[in-house]
Amino acid sequence: MKKIYFQIAVYLLIATFFFIVVALDVLNGKLEFQFYSDTATWIDEAIYGGHGDDLTMLNRNELGPVTILRWLGPKNYWAMFLFNVIVFLLSLYILSKDKDLNIKTMSFYIMISPITFSSLLSANKEIFALICTCLIIYNHKAKNIFLVFLILVLSYMARWQYTLFYIIYLLLFSKLNFIKSRLLSITLLLLGATVGLLIFQYTLLGDVFLKYTFEREMFGDNYEGAGTYLKLLEIQSTYGYIFAFIPKTLLILVARIKMYDHIFDFSDAYNNTVLFFQTVLHIFVIYKCYVNKVYSLEKNTFLYIAIIYFVVFGMTPIFNPRYFYPAIIFICYELSRKKVVKKKYDVDSPLEYAKM
């Protein structure tokens, strides 16, 4: 364990050095190196309001970062950094309680993620997603009813889609789900999502699923793969989500590898550099799944959970790999598990709680 403490200490020293030398000047407007995604927006929202009570609107997902910034102080960057570090350490501590997990390997995967590093330096939603994901992993076996409610709250602080995913996760692992085949469960979930998208486009939720995110994430940043992605969205919006799901998910996961010629354009370092190397990590994780034969929905529970996550988040027209950050952590958990895993671990329901 001493070795992992040393690795974490070195990692945080590097993060602190980067925060002092680069991040503070960027956040204060003295240096052009946008290592964050929406931090400037959250800071303005925390200071000037703007949407006020609309923080909880489904298509904004501002609640978590803006609430923390208002609590800590919008310009109190050191407090924000310290908050993120504490959440990061707490997340690793939660994972360390899992006896079936090689915590050294899991910590390595989390720390080499560029999104993790960026999330330590500024206000963001990914830091909430990180601790939610770690709590879900822990509570899959712990079955603590208090943690279920805590995850519901924290997931909404990240993104409302995460809350929807968690509710579906609970249902699929409960006794209410009489379907034994996980492949069939995924297929039915895809069919349900396909029907849901057709219904949503004729309601107020149509802006959430079919317009807002795509206009902001795709056209605003002019990403590679836009033409293909547009065609997949057309298929998705016309009865075809079940067919568009796999190519659309793969495109989000790996398409940014084509952005290699932009990695030194630091005017938008987050999209050009951070997410490029996050894509490299995605490809590495996919390769490790193949090498380690982590591709069975029945045997690899958290791979199954990651696919549930992909199905839920794929419903929105996002084109940004950071939204898949929790799913990659779920898959990395499978890659970090010890060889001997109790059969009970894969079949128990998270809703079957121990008596208080």
WODASUL-V178556 format. One line per field, one symbol per residue. phi: phi as a letter, one per 20 degrees, with the letter a starting at -180 (. if undefined). psi: psi as a letter, one per 40 degrees, with the letter a starting at -180 (. if undefined). A space follows every 10 residues. Layout:
phi=???
psi=???
This chain:
phi=.gffffffff gfffffffff edfffffeme bebfedecgf ffffffednn dlfegeffed ldgfffffff feogdeffff ffgfffffff fffgfffefe deffffffff fefgfgffff ebfaefffff ffffffffff dflefffgff fgfffffebf ffffgfffgf ffdeffeeee ffffffffff fffffgffff fdcffgffec cgffffeeff dlffnfffff ffffffecmd gfeegfffff fffcffffeg edfdeefcff fedgfffffg fgffffffff felebdffed gffgfffgfg fffffeefcb fffegffffg fffffdfffe cffggedfef eeefff
psi=dddddddddd dddddddddd dddddddeee hgggeicedd dddddddebd ebeedeided fedcdddddd ddhdegdddd dddddddddd dddddeehee hgdddddddd dehdddddde eihidddddd dddddddded ddfhdddddd dddddddcid dddddddddd ddeiedhehd hddddddddd dddddddddd eeadedddde cddddddcdd efiieddddd ddddddegee dddedddddd dddededefd eeeegedgdd dddddddddd dddddddddd defgehdddg dedddddddd dddedifigh eddedddddd ddddeeiidh hidddeeihe egiih.
